[in-house]
Amino acid sequence: MREFLIQRQGRANKMPQAPINDTVTIHQLIDDPYPIYRRFRQETPVVHVKAVGRTMLTKAAHTRAVKDNPGLFSSDDPGTPQTLAFRTRTMMRKDGEEHMCERMAMAPALSPKNLKQIWVPGYEVLTEKYLDALPRGEVVDLFSLLAGPISGRKVADFCGLTQVSDDDMQRWCQTLIDAAGNFGWFQDLFDKADKVNDEVDAAVAQSIVRLQGADDQSALATMINAENPIPLSQIQANLKLAISGGVNESRDSMLTTIFGLLTNPDQLEEVKRTNGWGGAFEEAVRWVAPIQVSSRRVTEDTEIGGIDIPKDEVVMTVQASSNHDEELFDEPEKFNAFRRPNPHQSFGSGPHHCFGTHLARMTVGKTMLPLIFERFPNMQLVDPDTVKWTGFGFRGPLSMPVRLQ
């Protein structure tokens, strides 16, 4: 790697600036980033990657320190593709009171009471329904027949967009996350997101008529019926974040866990014996983080790992890499459902800690996984080598053919 690193000149009396990597391409990061991150951790853990226009942080200590210090590392990234993807500056790119106001507008929908009495029982019913529809003894694609549809349905119900089809929810999610993670700035991805934004806004308007004043605990009803509701544009943005992140994380974490267990049958048997589904879920999101990277703007001159980081530099915390940091994890490239401790950063930390963490753990980790393996105890991957994984900002498998038996 050293042969294609160009050392930037440090300012007088300052620490060295981050080396520039001008060889790694966005397509390499989309196709298979993990070998690249491994080399970065070993040789240049703080490195400016020209292809994405960000200074990447690949060590766990650095990424956590940045996430836990919002005063020094602001979420307000002025060059984020998210703004074009969602046609607004979302709460993900806001700090302090401004961020908290929008976050708390949706928080009552995810209260412990609602989780226990509404969302988890509802997901249990959905799980039985979607598993009932799967044929036994046949080869099916779990991506298209189970993980995608049920994740879309779960998020549609939570958002209050119950009239939206499973197919539309999946299409909206994929289009929005493709655009939000579009660090290659491909115009066609933004054009597709524009059309989806119009569709989501129309669905929200339709649902508002139904939910205005209703006794309903969905996210949309919670936000529009609040004593002091946030602006409609931000309500729409919050729901688009829930769609893009909620469907993606649920779908990809489910498939990754199933893949990890099916390719490690000895672990699967022990997980069944010990009811260790939660640990398997946590290991899956460490192994292949559904949300791989995040950006932060530096608010004043500082240093990270002995590297000078000037004010207004945008750093990228690569949780996909920090989750494989050899200082914390033995054999990080391997799936180990019994990894303890497992201090992964897939759900973030600090004020932007993932809103749907508890819902994902309870629905995927505690509901779907034991039920699918109970229904299909001898489920087999058709060919693990044909499962294609992709994504830089968001990552997961594109399909997962299995024989259900």
Buried (B, 14 or more C-beta within 10 A) or exposed (E): BEEEBEEBEEEEEEBBBBBBBEBBBBEBBBEEBBEBBBBBBEEBBBBBBBBBEBBBBBBBBBBBBBBEBBEBBBBBBEEBBBBBBBBBBBBBBBBEEBBBBBBEBBEBBBBEEBBEEBBBEBBBEBBEEBBEEBEEEEEBBBBBBBBBBBBBBBBBBBBBBBEBEBEBBBBBBBBBBBBBBBBBEBEEBBEBBBEBBEBBBEBBEEBBEEBEEEEBBBBBBBBBBBEEEBEBEBBBBBBBBBBBBBBBBBBBBBBBBBBBBBEBEEBBEBBBEEEBBBBBBBBBBBBBBBBBBBBBBBBEEBEBBEBBBBEEBBBBBBBBBBBBBBEBBEEBEEBBBEBEEBEBBBBBBBBBEBBBBBBBBBBBBBBBBBBBBEBBEEBBBBEEEEBEBEBBBBBBBEEBBBBBE
